[in-house]
Amino acid sequence: MQRLRERLAACIRRREKAMGLFMTSGFPDPESTLAILREMDRGGADFIELGMPFSDPLAEGLPIQRSSERALQGGVRMKDTFNTAAAFCAESNTPLLLMGYANPIRQYGISAFCRDARAAGIEGLILADVPLEEHLPFASEAAAADLASVLLIAPNTPNDRIREIDKAATGFVYAVSITGLTGSGLGAIQQVEAYLKRARDMVREHPLLAGFGIRTHEDAVRLSRHTDGFIVGSALIEKVETLWNDGSKPAKTHLEEIRRFVRALKNGDEDA
């Protein structure tokens, strides 16, 4: 988990907001994921979340649901995700985390999963359906494998619980900006900002990053005003889906557009 900690700390020292990006393993097809991860990296990602395809992704809106379904239909399994991770980590120092749900990890075996994730070069885990009270079996095995545990908070999380989550995390605290699904709109932005400001006052031991609902550079700037960075998933998934469904352009052009899209998220200028 050292690379993740160092990358986030470096962003904080530079007073630069860290940008995390999500992409589903095996999406839009098993052959394209690695090339897309490379372009996300070249576009300026400070860390990347590789989604583990799952048939029942409870926290996800339609874009990520579709990406997971498409990956599973393409035959992607956990070993394929590890292989993609290993290929990416072999050529990049950008921290790569796995994001997903508890059931596939339990089926794999928590200890074996953490061991194989670390062997692939993974830096940490984000499990969207594991609350604080149930995270210990995952966290202990993750710690033994030197994997960071990223824990989530939401707008309805009480202050005392936010403090507990901050103490229990070993990577960063993921502030879910809305109570809905990924890909949903931000809604009343003033309320979101008030929640993030409150979370900033509670989270003292780890970096705080905001995710869910961020679609543009302007969203990222506004939601990271009180945090150390932001995370984008659904908007990037939708971009990939649109490009790969357009058969009029070569794959190289699609990849260039992904890189420009990522740069625009961070810099506000696709030509930056």
C-alpha positions as CSV (number, residue, x, y, z in Angstrom):
1,M,0.0,0.0,0.0
2,Q,3.1,2.3,0.1
3,R,2.7,3.6,-3.4
4,L,-0.9,4.6,-2.8
5,R,0.0,6.4,0.4
6,E,3.0,8.2,-1.2
7,R,1.0,9.2,-4.3
8,L,-1.8,10.8,-2.2
9,A,0.7,12.4,0.1
10,A,2.5,13.9,-2.8
11,C,-0.7,15.4,-4.2
12,I,-1.5,16.9,-0.8
13,R,2.0,18.4,-0.6
14,R,1.6,20.0,-4.0
15,R,-1.9,21.2,-3.1
16,E,-3.1,19.3,-6.0
17,K,-6.4,17.3,-5.9
18,A,-5.8,13.6,-6.5
19,M,-7.8,12.0,-9.3
20,G,-8.9,8.4,-9.1
21,L,-10.6,6.7,-12.0
22,F,-12.7,3.5,-12.2
23,M,-12.9,1.0,-15.0
24,T,-14.5,-2.4,-15.0
25,S,-12.3,-5.3,-15.8
26,G,-13.2,-7.0,-19.1
27,F,-15.0,-3.9,-20.4
28,P,-15.8,-3.1,-23.1
29,D,-14.2,-6.4,-24.0
30,P,-11.4,-8.5,-22.4
31,E,-8.9,-7.4,-25.0
32,S,-9.4,-3.7,-24.5
33,T,-9.3,-3.1,-20.8
34,L,-5.5,-3.0,-20.4
35,A,-5.1,-0.5,-23.3
36,I,-7.8,1.7,-21.7
37,L,-6.0,1.5,-18.3
38,R,-2.8,2.7,-20.0
39,E,-4.6,5.7,-21.5
40,M,-6.2,6.5,-18.1
41,D,-2.7,6.4,-16.7
42,R,-1.2,8.6,-19.4
43,G,-4.1,11.0,-19.0
44,G,-3.1,11.8,-15.5
45,A,-4.8,9.4,-13.1
46,D,-3.2,9.4,-9.7
47,F,-4.7,6.0,-8.9
48,I,-7.0,3.6,-10.7
49,E,-9.8,1.4,-9.4
50,L,-10.2,-1.8,-11.4
51,G,-13.8,-3.1,-11.0
52,M,-14.4,-6.8,-10.3
53,P,-17.3,-7.8,-12.5
54,F,-20.3,-9.0,-10.4
55,S,-23.8,-10.1,-11.3
56,D,-25.4,-8.1,-8.5
57,P,-23.6,-4.7,-8.1
58,L,-25.9,-3.2,-5.5
59,A,-24.4,0.3,-5.4
60,E,-24.1,0.8,-9.2
61,G,-26.2,2.7,-11.6
62,L,-27.0,1.5,-15.1
63,P,-23.6,2.4,-16.8
64,I,-21.5,0.3,-14.4
65,Q,-24.2,-2.4,-14.2
66,R,-24.0,-2.7,-18.0
67,S,-20.2,-2.8,-18.0
68,S,-20.2,-5.6,-15.4
69,E,-22.8,-7.6,-17.3
70,R,-20.9,-7.1,-20.6
71,A,-17.6,-8.3,-18.9
72,L,-19.3,-11.4,-17.4
73,Q,-20.9,-12.2,-20.8
74,G,-17.4,-11.9,-22.3
75,G,-16.2,-14.7,-19.9
76,V,-14.2,-12.5,-17.6
77,R,-13.5,-14.1,-14.2
78,M,-11.3,-13.1,-11.2
79,K,-8.2,-14.7,-12.7
80,D,-8.6,-12.5,-15.7
81,T,-8.9,-9.4,-13.5
82,F,-5.7,-10.4,-11.7
83,N,-3.9,-11.0,-15.1
84,T,-5.0,-7.6,-16.3
85,A,-3.8,-6.0,-13.0
86,A,-0.5,-7.8,-13.2
87,A,0.1,-6.6,-16.8
88,F,-0.7,-3.0,-15.9
89,C,1.4,-2.9,-12.7
90,A,4.4,-4.5,-14.4
91,E,4.7,-1.3,-16.5
92,S,3.3,1.5,-14.3
93,N,3.9,2.9,-10.9
94,T,0.4,4.3,-10.7
95,P,-1.4,2.6,-7.8
96,L,-4.1,0.1,-8.8
97,L,-6.9,-0.8,-6.4
98,L,-9.6,-3.4,-6.8
99,M,-13.2,-2.3,-6.2
100,G,-16.2,-4.6,-5.9
101,Y,-18.3,-6.7,-3.6
102,A,-17.8,-9.2,-0.9
103,N,-19.4,-12.3,-2.3
104,P,-16.9,-13.1,-5.1
105,I,-14.0,-12.6,-2.6
106,R,-15.6,-15.0,-0.1
107,Q,-16.1,-17.6,-2.9
108,Y,-12.5,-17.2,-3.9
109,G,-11.3,-17.3,-0.3
110,I,-10.4,-14.1,1.5
111,S,-6.8,-15.1,2.3
112,A,-6.1,-16.5,-1.2
113,F,-7.8,-13.5,-2.8
114,C,-5.6,-11.0,-0.9
115,R,-2.5,-13.1,-1.6
116,D,-3.2,-13.2,-5.3
117,A,-4.2,-9.6,-5.5
118,R,-0.9,-8.6,-3.9
119,A,1.1,-10.9,-6.2
120,A,-0.6,-9.0,-9.1
121,G,0.6,-5.7,-7.8
122,I,-2.7,-4.4,-6.4
123,E,-2.3,-1.7,-3.7
124,G,-5.7,-1.8,-2.0
125,L,-9.3,-2.9,-1.8
126,I,-12.6,-1.0,-1.9
127,L,-15.7,-3.2,-1.0
128,A,-18.9,-1.3,-1.5
129,D,-21.1,-3.7,0.5
130,V,-18.9,-4.3,3.5
131,P,-19.9,-2.1,6.4
132,L,-17.6,-1.2,9.3
133,E,-19.0,-4.0,11.5
134,E,-18.1,-6.6,8.9
135,H,-14.9,-5.4,7.5
136,L,-12.4,-7.0,9.9
137,P,-12.0,-10.4,8.2
138,F,-11.3,-8.6,5.0
139,A,-9.1,-5.9,6.6
140,S,-7.0,-8.3,8.6
141,E,-6.2,-10.5,5.5
142,A,-5.6,-7.3,3.4
143,A,-3.2,-6.0,6.0
144,A,-1.3,-9.3,6.1
145,A,-0.9,-9.0,2.3
146,D,0.1,-5.3,2.6
147,L,-3.1,-4.1,0.9
148,A,-4.8,-0.9,1.9
149,S,-8.4,-0.9,3.1
150,V,-10.5,1.9,1.7
151,L,-13.7,2.5,3.7
152,L,-16.8,4.4,2.6
153,I,-19.0,7.1,4.2
154,A,-22.2,8.6,3.0
155,P,-24.2,11.8,3.6
156,N,-26.3,10.0,6.3
157,T,-23.2,8.7,8.2
158,P,-23.1,10.2,11.7
159,N,-20.1,12.1,12.8
160,D,-19.0,9.5,15.4
161,R,-19.2,6.8,12.8
162,I,-17.1,8.8,10.3
163,R,-14.4,9.1,13.0
164,E,-14.5,5.4,13.5
165,I,-14.2,4.7,9.8
166,D,-11.3,7.1,9.6
167,K,-9.5,5.2,12.3
168,A,-10.3,1.8,10.7
169,A,-9.2,2.7,7.2
170,T,-5.6,2.2,6.0
171,G,-5.8,3.8,2.6
172,F,-8.2,6.7,2.4
173,V,-11.8,7.5,3.2
174,Y,-14.2,7.4,0.3
175,A,-16.9,10.0,0.7
176,V,-19.9,8.8,-1.4
177,S,-21.4,12.2,-2.4
178,I,-25.0,11.0,-2.8
179,T,-27.3,8.5,-1.2
180,G,-28.2,7.1,-4.6
181,L,-26.4,4.9,-7.1
182,T,-23.3,5.6,-9.1
183,G,-24.0,7.6,-12.2
184,S,-26.8,9.5,-10.5
185,G,-26.9,13.3,-10.6
186,L,-25.4,15.3,-7.7
187,G,-28.8,16.8,-6.8
188,A,-28.8,19.7,-4.4
189,I,-25.1,20.7,-4.6
190,Q,-25.2,22.9,-1.6
191,Q,-26.2,19.9,0.6
192,V,-23.5,17.8,-0.9
193,E,-20.9,20.5,-0.2
194,A,-22.2,20.9,3.4
195,Y,-21.8,17.1,3.9
196,L,-18.3,17.1,2.5
197,K,-17.3,20.0,4.7
198,R,-18.6,18.1,7.7
199,A,-16.8,15.0,6.7
200,R,-13.6,17.0,6.3
201,D,-13.9,18.1,9.9
202,M,-14.2,14.5,11.0
203,V,-11.6,12.8,8.8
204,R,-8.2,13.6,10.2
205,E,-6.1,10.4,9.9
206,H,-6.4,9.7,6.2
207,P,-7.0,11.5,2.9
208,L,-10.6,12.1,2.1
209,L,-11.8,11.7,-1.5
210,A,-15.3,12.3,-3.0
211,G,-16.9,10.0,-5.5
212,F,-20.3,9.2,-7.1
213,G,-22.0,11.7,-9.4
214,I,-18.9,13.5,-10.7
215,R,-19.0,13.9,-14.5
216,T,-17.0,16.9,-15.4
217,H,-14.0,19.0,-14.3
218,E,-16.3,21.5,-12.8
219,D,-18.0,18.8,-10.7
220,A,-14.6,17.6,-9.6
221,V,-13.4,21.1,-8.6
222,R,-16.6,21.8,-6.6
223,L,-16.7,18.5,-4.8
224,S,-13.0,18.4,-4.0
225,R,-13.1,21.9,-2.4
226,H,-13.3,20.2,1.0
227,T,-11.6,16.9,0.1
228,D,-8.2,15.8,-1.0
229,G,-9.4,14.6,-4.4
230,F,-12.2,13.0,-6.4
231,I,-13.1,9.8,-8.2
232,V,-14.9,9.3,-11.5
233,G,-16.4,6.1,-12.7
234,S,-19.7,6.2,-14.5
235,A,-18.9,9.1,-16.7
236,L,-15.8,7.3,-17.9
237,I,-17.6,4.0,-18.4
238,E,-20.2,5.9,-20.5
239,K,-17.5,7.5,-22.6
240,V,-15.9,4.1,-23.3
241,E,-19.3,2.6,-24.1
242,T,-20.2,5.3,-26.5
243,L,-16.8,5.1,-28.3
244,W,-16.7,1.3,-28.6
245,N,-20.3,1.2,-29.9
246,D,-19.2,3.5,-32.7
247,G,-17.7,1.4,-35.4
248,S,-16.8,4.3,-37.6
249,K,-13.4,5.0,-35.9
250,P,-10.4,2.8,-35.3
251,A,-9.5,1.7,-31.8
252,K,-6.4,3.9,-31.7
253,T,-8.7,7.0,-32.1
254,H,-10.9,5.7,-29.3
255,L,-7.9,5.4,-27.0
256,E,-6.7,8.9,-27.8
257,E,-10.2,10.2,-26.9
258,I,-10.1,8.4,-23.6
259,R,-6.8,10.1,-22.8
260,R,-8.1,13.5,-23.7
261,F,-11.3,12.9,-21.6
262,V,-9.2,12.0,-18.6
263,R,-7.0,15.1,-19.0
264,A,-10.1,17.2,-19.2
265,L,-11.4,15.8,-16.0
266,K,-8.3,16.9,-14.2
267,N,-7.3,20.0,-16.0
268,G,-10.5,21.3,-17.5
269,D,-9.0,21.4,-21.0
270,E,-9.0,18.4,-23.4
271,D,-5.9,19.8,-25.1
272,A,-3.9,20.1,-21.9
